[in-house]
Amino acid sequence: MDKVKRQHQLKVALAQIAIPAGIEIRAWGEEDFLAIQQLSSAEGWSSPVRRPDDALQAWQNSWPALVAVKDDVVIGFVRALTDGAITMYIADLAVDAQLRGSGIGRSLLETCHQLYPSARLDLLAADGSRAFYEACGFRLLSDGMRKSYR
């Protein structure tokens, strides 16, 4: 999907959801990558910092890939992959720790859902974030698995 189509699709999706006051959700740009690295590092996620070229390529190849912005500062993000019909995998979701509980993460997830309303959202969650995802309507599955090559 080309950039113009994505922008239109995002505009339509954003019109369907409630976003906390003072927050803008938009498609990420490469100028956001440093903030993405910083938020990832604060979560203890090392790949964006230790493997920046790979992480940047992952963002370039992902859609939806969105940032939440407040006062021109990136304060959250979501990076996902989808087939556009059945499944969307949420690869990364983070919100600045000081702004959690204000609906930003929920708005990012809801935007992803509105972009592809027939697709289910799948993800792997750390124990500490399970309550958040359950509050957003996710259910715990027992069969998630992962193999890392690096």
LUMTOR-446141 format. One line per 5 residues: number of its first residue (from 0); their letters; for each residue x, y, z of N, C-alpha, C, O, CB. Coordinates in Angstrom, 2 decimals, decimal comma. Glycine has a CB too. Layout:
N
NUM> a> X:Y:Z:X:Y:Z:X:Y:Z:X:Y:Z:X:Y:Z; ... $
***
This chain:
150
0> mdkvk> 0,85:-1,17:0,00:0,00:0,00:0,00:0,90:1,23:0,00:1,85:1,31:0,77:-0,97:0,00:1,23; 0,59:2,19:-0,85:1,44:3,37:-0,93:1,14:4,35:0,21:0,13:4,23:0,91:1,26:4,07:-2,28; 2,03:5,30:0,38:1,97:6,22:1,51:0,69:7,05:1,52:0,11:7,27:2,58:3,18:7,15:1,48; 0,24:7,51:0,38:-0,97:8,33:0,31:-2,19:7,52:0,75:-3,04:8,02:1,49:-1,18:8,88:-1,13; -2,27:6,27:0,29:-3,37:5,41:0,69:-3,34:5,14:2,19:-4,39:5,14:2,85:-3,32:4,09:-0,08 $
5> rqhql> -2,16:4,91:2,73:-2,03:4,67:4,16:-2,47:5,89:4,96:-3,16:5,76:5,97:-0,60:4,30:4,52; -2,07:7,07:4,50:-2,44:8,30:5,22:-3,97:8,47:5,23:-4,55:8,84:6,25:-1,78:9,54:4,56; -4,61:8,19:4,10:-6,07:8,29:4,05:-6,71:7,24:4,97:-7,64:7,55:5,72:-6,58:8,10:2,59; -6,21:6,02:4,91:-6,72:4,94:5,74:-6,58:5,31:7,22:-7,48:5,06:8,02:-5,98:3,62:5,42; -5,45:5,90:7,58:-5,22:6,30:8,97:-6,17:7,42:9,38:-6,71:7,40:10,49:-3,76:6,76:9,15 $
10> kvala> -6,38:8,38:8,51:-7,30:9,49:8,82:-8,71:8,96:9,10:-9,37:9,41:10,04:-7,33:10,50:7,65; -9,17:8,02:8,28:-10,49:7,42:8,47:-10,54:6,66:9,80:-11,52:6,77:10,54:-10,84:6,48:7,29; -9,50:5,89:10,09:-9,45:5,12:11,33:-9,47:6,03:12,55:-10,20:5,78:13,51:-8,21:4,23:11,35; -8,68:7,09:12,52:-8,59:8,00:13,66:-9,91:8,70:13,94:-10,20:9,04:15,08:-7,50:9,04:13,42; -10,72:8,91:12,90:-12,02:9,54:13,08:-12,98:8,65:13,86:-14,01:9,13:14,35:-12,61:9,91:11,74 $
15> qiaip> -12,66:7,36:13,98:-13,54:6,40:14,63:-13,24:6,17:16,11:-13,99:5,48:16,80:-13,45:5,09:13,92; -12,15:6,75:16,61:-11,76:6,44:17,98:-11,62:7,70:18,83:-11,51:8,81:18,32:-10,44:5,68:17,99; -11,65:7,49:20,13:-11,41:8,58:21,09:-9,93:8,59:21,43:-9,36:7,57:21,80:-12,30:8,41:22,39; -9,32:9,74:21,30:-7,90:9,90:21,62:-7,82:10,89:22,79:-8,52:11,90:22,79:-7,07:10,42:20,36; -6,99:10,60:23,77:-6,87:11,53:24,89:-6,54:12,96:24,43:-5,83:13,16:23,45:-5,80:11,04:25,87 $
20> agiei> -7,06:13,93:25,14:-6,85:15,34:24,80:-5,35:15,65:24,76:-4,59:15,21:25,62:-7,56:16,26:25,81; -4,95:16,41:23,76:-3,57:16,84:23,64:-2,65:15,82:22,99:-1,45:16,06:22,86:-3,05:17,18:24,96; -3,20:14,68:22,58:-2,41:13,61:21,97:-2,74:13,52:20,48:-3,91:13,59:20,09:-2,67:12,24:22,67; -1,72:13,37:19,68:-1,88:13,13:18,24:-1,33:11,75:17,95:-0,25:11,39:18,43:-1,16:14,24:17,38; -2,06:10,97:17,16:-1,55:9,70:16,66:-1,33:9,88:15,18:-2,20:10,35:14,46:-2,53:8,51:16,96 $
25> rawge> -0,13:9,48:14,72:0,21:9,61:13,30:1,15:8,49:12,90:1,70:7,79:13,75:0,86:10,99:13,01; 1,31:8,33:11,59:2,28:7,36:11,08:3,67:7,79:11,52:3,98:8,98:11,55:2,19:7,23:9,53; 4,49:6,83:11,86:5,85:7,13:12,27:6,64:7,64:11,07:6,27:7,37:9,93:6,53:5,89:12,89; 7,71:8,36:11,33:8,67:8,78:10,31:10,06:8,49:10,85:10,25:8,34:12,05:8,51:10,29:9,95; 11,03:8,41:9,96:12,40:8,10:10,41:12,91:9,09:11,44:13,78:8,75:12,25:13,35:8,06:9,22 $
30> edfla> 12,40:10,32:11,42:12,80:11,32:12,41:12,35:10,94:13,82:12,82:11,51:14,80:12,24:12,69:12,04; 11,42:9,96:13,93:10,93:9,49:15,23:11,78:8,37:15,80:11,57:7,97:16,95:9,50:9,04:15,10; 12,72:7,85:15,03:13,42:6,63:15,44:14,22:6,80:16,73:14,27:5,87:17,54:14,33:6,17:14,33; 14,85:7,94:16,94:15,60:8,15:18,18:14,67:8,07:19,39:15,02:7,45:20,39:16,32:9,53:18,16; 13,50:8,67:19,30:12,53:8,61:20,40:12,04:7,17:20,60:11,84:6,74:21,74:11,33:9,55:20,13 $
35> iqqls> 11,86:6,44:19,52:11,46:5,03:19,60:12,55:4,23:20,32:12,26:3,39:21,16:11,19:4,45:18,18; 13,81:4,50:19,96:14,92:3,82:20,64:14,92:4,14:22,14:15,12:3,25:22,97:16,27:4,24:20,01; 14,70:5,41:22,49:14,72:5,81:23,89:13,59:5,16:24,69:13,81:4,67:25,80:14,62:7,33:24,00; 12,38:5,16:24,12:11,25:4,52:24,80:11,48:3,01:24,93:11,16:2,42:25,95:9,93:4,80:24,05; 12,04:2,41:23,89:12,34:0,97:23,93:13,37:0,66:25,00:13,23:-0,30:25,75:12,85:0,48:22,55 $
40> saegw> 14,40:1,47:25,06:15,46:1,28:26,05:14,90:1,40:27,47:15,30:0,64:28,36:16,58:2,31:25,84; 13,99:2,34:27,68:13,36:2,50:28,99:12,57:1,26:29,39:12,39:0,99:30,58:12,44:3,73:28,99; 12,10:0,50:28,40:11,37:-0,75:28,66:12,31:-1,93:28,85:11,87:-3,02:29,23:10,40:-1,03:27,52; 13,60:-1,72:28,59:14,55:-2,81:28,69:14,67:-3,62:27,40:15,23:-4,72:27,40:14,17:-3,71:29,81; 14,15:-3,07:26,31:14,22:-3,74:25,01:15,51:-3,30:24,33:15,67:-2,13:24,00:12,95:-3,40:24,12 $
45> sspvr> 16,40:-4,22:24,12:17,73:-3,86:23,65:17,88:-3,78:22,13:18,75:-3,07:21,64:18,71:-4,84:24,17; 17,06:-4,48:21,38:17,26:-4,55:19,93:17,33:-3,19:19,23:18,24:-2,98:18,43:16,16:-5,34:19,31; 16,43:-2,25:19,51:16,51:-0,97:18,79:17,81:-0,19:19,04:18,21:0,62:18,20:15,35:-0,11:19,17; 18,46:-0,44:20,18:19,70:0,26:20,49:20,92:-0,57:20,06:21,85:-0,04:19,46:19,77:0,56:22,00; 20,90:-1,85:20,35:22,04:-2,71:20,02:22,07:-3,10:18,54:23,14:-3,37:18,00:22,01:-3,96:20,87 $
50> rpdda> 20,93:-3,12:17,90:20,84:-3,47:16,47:20,04:-2,40:15,74:18,99:-2,69:15,17:20,19:-4,88:16,28; 20,52:-1,16:15,73:19,73:-0,06:15,18:19,40:-0,21:13,70:18,30:0,14:13,28:20,47:1,22:15,39; 20,32:-0,73:12,91:20,04:-0,87:11,48:18,91:-1,88:11,25:18,02:-1,64:10,43:21,29:-1,31:10,72; 18,95:-3,00:11,98:17,90:-3,99:11,86:16,57:-3,45:12,38:15,52:-3,66:11,77:18,28:-5,27:12,63; 16,61:-2,74:13,50:15,39:-2,19:14,08:14,78:-1,14:13,15:13,56:-1,11:12,97:15,68:-1,57:15,45 $
55> lqawq> 15,61:-0,30:12,57:15,10:0,69:11,62:14,46:0,00:10,42:13,39:0,41:9,96:16,24:1,63:11,15; 15,10:-1,04:9,92:14,52:-1,78:8,79:13,19:-2,41:9,19:12,25:-2,44:8,39:15,51:-2,87:8,30; 13,10:-2,92:10,41:11,84:-3,50:10,89:10,73:-2,45:10,87:9,61:-2,73:10,45:12,00:-4,08:12,31; 11,03:-1,24:11,34:10,03:-0,18:11,32:9,66:0,20:9,89:8,49:0,42:9,59:10,55:1,06:12,07; 10,64:0,28:9,02:10,37:0,63:7,62:9,47:-0,40:6,94:8,71:-0,06:6,04:11,67:0,76:6,85 $
60> nswpa> 9,56:-1,66:7,36:8,81:-2,73:6,72:7,51:-3,09:7,44:6,84:-4,04:7,06:9,67:-3,95:6,62; 7,16:-2,34:8,46:5,96:-2,65:9,26:4,83:-1,68:8,95:5,05:-0,51:8,63:6,29:-2,61:10,75; 3,62:-2,18:9,04:2,41:-1,36:8,98:1,31:-2,13:9,67:1,12:-3,32:9,39:2,02:-1,00:7,50; 0,57:-1,48:10,55:0,70:-0,12:11,01:1,94:0,10:11,88:2,34:-0,77:12,66:-0,53:0,28:11,77; 2,52:1,26:11,73:3,65:1,71:12,55:3,33:3,16:12,92:3,46:4,07:12,10:5,06:1,58:11,78 $
65> lvavk> 2,90:3,36:14,15:2,33:4,63:14,57:3,03:5,17:15,81:3,59:4,42:16,61:0,83:4,48:14,86; 3,00:6,48:15,95:3,51:7,12:17,15:2,41:7,98:17,76:1,54:8,51:17,06:4,77:7,97:16,84; 2,47:8,10:19,08:1,62:9,03:19,82:2,51:10,20:20,21:3,62:10,02:20,72:0,95:8,34:21,09; 2,01:11,40:19,96:2,81:12,61:20,16:2,05:13,58:21,06:0,85:13,77:20,92:3,15:13,28:18,79; 2,79:14,18:21,98:2,24:15,23:22,84:3,24:16,38:22,84:4,42:16,17:23,14:1,96:14,71:24,31 $
70> ddvvi> 2,79:17,57:22,51:3,66:18,75:22,46:4,91:18,49:21,62:6,02:18,83:22,03:4,06:19,17:23,88; 4,72:17,88:20,46:5,80:17,58:19,51:6,83:16,58:20,02:7,92:16,49:19,47:6,51:18,85:19,14; 6,49:15,81:21,07:7,39:14,80:21,61:6,71:13,43:21,47:5,55:13,27:21,84:7,75:15,10:23,11; 7,44:12,46:20,93:6,91:11,10:20,82:6,86:10,51:22,23:7,87:10,42:22,92:7,79:10,21:19,87; 5,64:10,12:22,64:5,45:9,60:23,99:4,95:8,15:23,98:4,73:7,56:25,04:4,46:10,48:24,74 $
75> gfvra> 4,77:7,59:22,79:4,34:6,21:22,69:4,39:5,75:21,25:4,50:6,56:20,33:2,93:6,04:23,24; 4,32:4,44:21,06:4,33:3,90:19,70:3,74:2,50:19,67:3,65:1,81:20,69:5,75:3,88:19,14; 3,34:2,11:18,48:2,94:0,74:18,20:3,51:0,38:16,83:3,48:1,18:15,90:1,37:0,56:18,24; 4,03:-0,85:16,74:4,51:-1,38:15,47:3,86:-2,73:15,28:3,91:-3,59:16,16:6,08:-1,50:15,43; 3,22:-2,91:14,12:2,47:-4,14:13,87:2,72:-4,65:12,45:3,28:-3,95:11,61:0,97:-3,91:14,10 $
80> ltdga> 2,28:-5,86:12,23:2,33:-6,51:10,91:0,97:-7,15:10,68:0,38:-7,71:11,60:3,50:-7,58:10,83; 0,47:-7,08:9,45:-0,85:-7,65:9,19:-0,96:-8,23:7,79:-0,25:-7,82:6,87:-1,91:-6,60:9,40; -1,86:-9,19:7,66:-2,23:-9,68:6,33:-3,42:-8,88:5,80:-3,84:-9,07:4,66:-2,58:-11,20:6,38; -3,95:-7,98:6,62:-5,02:-7,08:6,20:-6,42:-7,65:6,30:-7,39:-6,94:6,05:-4,78:-6,66:4,82; -6,54:-8,92:6,66:-7,87:-9,53:6,67:-8,15:-10,34:7,94:-9,21:-10,18:8,55:-8,02:-10,42:5,48 $
85> itmyi> -7,21:-11,19:8,32:-7,48:-12,11:9,43:-6,65:-11,79:10,66:-7,19:-11,79:11,77:-7,22:-13,52:9,00; -5,37:-11,52:10,49:-4,49:-11,39:11,65:-3,64:-10,13:11,57:-3,12:-9,77:10,52:-3,60:-12,61:11,78; -3,51:-9,48:12,71:-2,52:-8,42:12,89:-1,71:-8,80:14,12:-2,27:-9,09:15,18:-3,20:-7,00:13,04; -0,40:-8,80:13,97:0,49:-9,11:15,08:1,06:-7,80:15,61:1,71:-7,06:14,87:1,62:-10,10:14,64; 0,83:-7,53:16,87:1,39:-6,34:17,52:2,79:-6,71:17,96:2,97:-7,47:18,91:0,50:-5,85:18,74 $
90> adlav> 3,79:-6,19:17,27:5,19:-6,52:17,56:5,71:-5,71:18,75:6,43:-6,25:19,59:6,07:-6,26:16,34; 5,36:-4,44:18,82:5,85:-3,55:19,87:4,77:-2,54:20,23:4,09:-2,00:19,36:7,15:-2,82:19,44; 4,62:-2,29:21,51:3,74:-1,22:22,01:4,39:-0,67:23,26:4,69:-1,42:24,18:2,28:-1,74:22,29; 4,60:0,63:23,30:5,19:1,26:24,49:4,62:2,66:24,65:4,34:3,36:23,67:6,73:1,31:24,39; 4,46:3,04:25,89:4,03:4,40:26,25:4,94:4,86:27,38:5,27:4,08:28,28:2,49:4,45:26,68 $
95> daqlr> 5,35:6,11:27,33:6,17:6,70:28,38:5,56:6,36:29,74:4,37:6,56:29,95:6,30:8,23:28,21; 6,38:5,84:30,64:5,90:5,36:31,94:5,12:6,41:32,71:4,18:6,08:33,44:7,07:4,88:32,77; 5,49:7,68:32,58:4,82:8,75:33,32:3,43:9,06:32,76:2,65:9,74:33,42:5,66:10,00:33,30; 3,12:8,57:31,56:1,84:8,88:30,93:0,92:7,66:30,82:-0,15:7,74:30,22:2,07:9,46:29,56; 1,34:6,54:31,39:0,50:5,34:31,35:-0,76:5,55:32,16:-0,78:6,30:33,14:1,28:4,11:31,88 $
100> gsgig> -1,81:4,88:31,75:-3,08:5,00:32,45:-3,95:6,12:31,92:-5,04:6,36:32,43:-2,85:5,20:33,91; -3,47:6,82:30,90:-4,24:7,95:30,36:-4,94:7,60:29,04:-5,54:8,48:28,42:-3,33:9,14:30,15; -4,86:6,35:28,61:-5,58:5,93:27,40:-4,77:5,94:26,12:-5,31:5,66:25,05:-6,74:6,78:27,22; -3,49:6,25:26,20:-2,66:6,36:25,00:-2,43:4,98:24,37:-2,61:4,81:23,17:-1,31:7,02:25,33; -2,03:4,01:25,18:-1,81:2,65:24,66:-3,09:2,08:24,06:-3,07:1,48:22,99:-1,29:1,73:25,75 $
105> rslle> -4,18:2,25:24,77:-5,48:1,78:24,28:-5,82:2,44:22,94:-6,31:1,78:22,02:-6,60:2,07:25,32; -5,55:3,74:22,82:-5,84:4,45:21,56:-4,97:3,94:20,41:-5,44:3,83:19,28:-5,62:5,96:21,74; -3,71:3,63:20,70:-2,84:3,08:19,66:-3,36:1,73:19,18:-3,40:1,47:17,98:-1,40:2,94:20,18; -3,76:0,86:20,11:-4,31:-0,44:19,74:-5,62:-0,30:18,98:-5,84:-0,99:17,98:-4,53:-1,30:20,99; -6,47:0,60:19,44:-7,76:0,80:18,78:-7,57:1,35:17,37:-8,33:1,00:16,46:-8,64:1,74:19,60 $
110> tchql> -6,57:2,19:17,17:-6,28:2,69:15,83:-5,89:1,53:14,92:-6,36:1,45:13,79:-5,15:3,76:15,88; -5,04:0,65:15,41:-4,66:-0,54:14,63:-5,90:-1,35:14,25:-6,04:-1,78:13,10:-3,67:-1,43:15,42; -6,79:-1,54:15,22:-8,00:-2,31:14,95:-8,88:-1,62:13,91:-9,42:-2,27:13,01:-8,79:-2,52:16,24; -9,02:-0,30:14,02:-9,86:0,43:13,06:-9,27:0,42:11,65:-10,00:0,50:10,67:-10,06:1,87:13,53; -7,95:0,33:11,55:-7,33:0,25:10,23:-7,71:-1,05:9,52:-7,88:-1,07:8,30:-5,81:0,35:10,35 $
115> ypsar> -7,85:-2,13:10,29:-8,18:-3,45:9,75:-9,22:-4,10:10,67:-8,88:-5,00:11,43:-6,91:-4,35:9,62; -10,47:-3,65:10,60:-11,47:-4,07:11,58:-11,81:-5,56:11,55:-12,35:-6,08:12,53:-12,71:-3,30:11,37; -11,51:-6,26:10,47:-11,82:-7,69:10,45:-10,68:-8,54:10,97:-10,84:-9,75:11,14:-12,17:-8,12:9,05; -9,54:-7,94:11,23:-8,36:-8,69:11,68:-8,35:-8,78:13,20:-8,65:-7,81:13,90:-7,07:-8,02:11,18; -7,99:-9,96:13,71:-7,79:-10,11:15,14:-6,40:-9,56:15,48:-5,51:-9,52:14,63:-7,93:-11,62:15,59 $
120> ldlla> -6,23:-9,16:16,72:-4,93:-8,67:17,17:-4,28:-9,75:18,03:-4,86:-10,21:19,01:-5,07:-7,34:17,97; -3,07:-10,14:17,65:-2,29:-11,12:18,40:-1,03:-10,45:18,92:-0,51:-9,53:18,28:-1,94:-12,36:17,52; -0,53:-10,90:20,07:0,71:-10,35:20,60:1,26:-11,27:21,67:0,57:-12,15:22,18:0,49:-8,95:21,17; 2,52:-11,05:22,00:3,15:-11,67:23,16:3,31:-10,56:24,19:3,76:-9,46:23,86:4,55:-12,34:22,79; 2,94:-10,84:25,43:2,98:-9,80:26,47:3,83:-10,25:27,64:3,79:-11,41:28,05:1,56:-9,44:26,94 $
125> adgsr> 4,59:-9,33:28,18:5,32:-9,57:29,42:4,31:-9,67:30,56:3,23:-9,09:30,50:6,38:-8,44:29,69; 4,68:-10,41:31,59:3,77:-10,58:32,73:3,25:-9,25:33,27:2,08:-9,13:33,62:4,47:-11,33:33,85; 4,11:-8,24:33,33:3,73:-6,95:33,89:2,72:-6,17:33,06:2,13:-5,22:33,56:4,93:-6,13:34,06; 2,52:-6,56:31,82:1,57:-5,83:30,97:0,28:-6,60:30,72:-0,60:-6,12:30,01:2,22:-5,50:29,65; 0,17:-7,78:31,29:-1,03:-8,60:31,03:-2,32:-7,92:31,47:-3,32:-7,97:30,76:-0,91:-9,94:31,74 $
130> afyea> -2,31:-7,28:32,63:-3,53:-6,63:33,13:-3,99:-5,55:32,16:-5,19:-5,40:31,92:-3,29:-6,02:34,52; -3,05:-4,80:31,59:-3,41:-3,77:30,61:-4,09:-4,41:29,40:-5,15:-3,94:28,98:-2,15:-3,00:30,16; -3,49:-5,46:28,85:-4,07:-6,09:27,66:-5,42:-6,73:27,97:-6,33:-6,68:27,14:-3,11:-7,13:27,09; -5,55:-7,33:29,13:-6,84:-7,90:29,52:-7,90:-6,80:29,63:-9,05:-7,00:29,22:-6,72:-8,67:30,85; -7,53:-5,64:30,16:-8,45:-4,52:30,26:-8,85:-4,00:28,88:-9,91:-3,39:28,72:-7,83:-3,40:31,07 $
135> cgfrl> -8,00:-4,25:27,89:-8,30:-3,85:26,50:-9,06:-4,94:25,75:-9,32:-4,80:24,55:-7,00:-3,51:25,76; -9,43:-6,02:26,43:-10,22:-7,07:25,81:-9,45:-8,26:25,29:-10,05:-9,15:24,68:-10,98:-6,49:24,71; -8,15:-8,31:25,50:-7,36:-9,47:25,07:-7,57:-10,61:26,05:-7,89:-10,39:27,22:-5,85:-9,11:24,96; -7,38:-11,84:25,57:-7,44:-13,00:26,44:-6,11:-13,75:26,37:-5,42:-13,72:25,36:-8,62:-13,93:26,05; -5,78:-14,39:27,46:-4,52:-15,12:27,56:-4,62:-16,44:26,81:-5,57:-17,20:27,01:-4,14:-15,35:29,04 $
140> lsdgm> -3,64:-16,71:25,96:-3,52:-17,99:25,27:-2,32:-18,72:25,84:-1,35:-18,09:26,25:-3,39:-17,79:23,72; -2,37:-20,01:25,85:-1,28:-20,78:26,46:-0,27:-21,31:25,45:0,69:-21,96:25,84:-1,85:-21,92:27,23; -0,47:-21,05:24,17:0,38:-21,71:23,18:1,32:-20,80:22,40:1,79:-21,19:21,33:-0,48:-22,42:22,22; 1,62:-19,61:22,90:2,57:-18,74:22,22:3,99:-19,27:22,33:4,39:-19,77:23,38:2,49:-17,33:22,78; 4,74:-19,15:21,24:6,13:-19,62:21,23:6,97:-18,69:20,39:6,46:-17,98:19,52:6,23:-21,07:20,69 $
145> rksyr> 8,29:-18,68:20,65:9,21:-17,85:19,89:10,57:-18,52:19,84:10,99:-19,17:20,80:9,32:-16,42:20,51; 11,27:-18,37:18,71:12,65:-18,84:18,57:13,46:-17,66:18,07:13,10:-17,05:17,06:12,76:-20,08:17,59; 14,53:-17,32:18,76:15,40:-16,23:18,35:16,66:-16,79:17,72:17,19:-17,81:18,17:15,75:-15,32:19,54; 17,15:-16,13:16,69:18,35:-16,59:15,99:19,58:-15,78:16,33:20,68:-16,16:15,93:18,12:-16,56:14,52; 19,44:-14,68:17,04:20,60:-13,87:17,40:20,75:-13,81:18,89:21,67:-13,17:19,40:20,48:-12,46:16,84 $
***
